[in-house]
Amino acid sequence: MTTQKVFKHLIQLVVDNGIALPMLSSPAFTCSLGEMADKLGVSLQRRSMRNMTLREAHSQKKKCYKNIKV
């Protein structure tokens, strides 16, 4: 698993599956994914997850606007 795949799947959990951000930093979740996230340098803290999700949303929004203008 790569860092990009971890980011992609975490964003999918939040956006597509509606998982609440506090759930991603809960002990149960970090216990199962925490070691792999640490090795890949991915933070599972709520603030980091929120920022990552917002950056991806902004990126997708820009793509949509670009496609509409064409």
N, C-alpha and C positions, 0 to 999 in steps of 0.2 A: 504494500500500500504506500502511496506517495502522499506528500503533504497536500497537493492539489486535490487528490481524491478525498482525503479526510475533510478538507474545506467544503468540497462539493456536497458530500453526504451530510455534513452537519447543517449546511444551508437548506438542503432538502428536508431534513427533519423539522426545521423551524418553519419554512415556507410552505412546503407541500403537505406535510403531515400535521402541522399545527402544534408541534411540541413547544411548550413554554420555555423561555430562556432559563429561568431558574432550575428547571428540571435537568438541563445539560450540565449544570455545575453541582448537582446533587451528589452525595457520596455514592449512591448506587450506580449512577451513570459514570462518574469519574473512576470508580473502582474497575469497571469493565473496560473502559476505553483509555483511562488515564495513563497507563504505562506506554501504550503505543503513541499517544498524543505527545507525551514527554519526549520520547525518542525522535519524533518528527518535528518537535519544536512548536507544536500547536497548543495554544492556551485554551482551556475549557472554562475559563472564568466568564461570568455573565457579561461583563463589559466588553471583553474581546469578541465574544460570540455576537453580541449586538452590533458592534462596529463592523465585523465581517459581513453580517447579513445586510446591513445598511449599504455598505460599499457595493455588494453584489446587486442589490435592488437599484442603486443609482446607475450602475453599469448597464443593467437590463433596460432601464428607462431610457437611457441615451440611445441604445440600439433601436428601441421602438420608435423614438422620435426620428432617428436617421432613416429608418425604413419608411416611415410615413411621408417624409419630405421628398423621397425619391420618386 
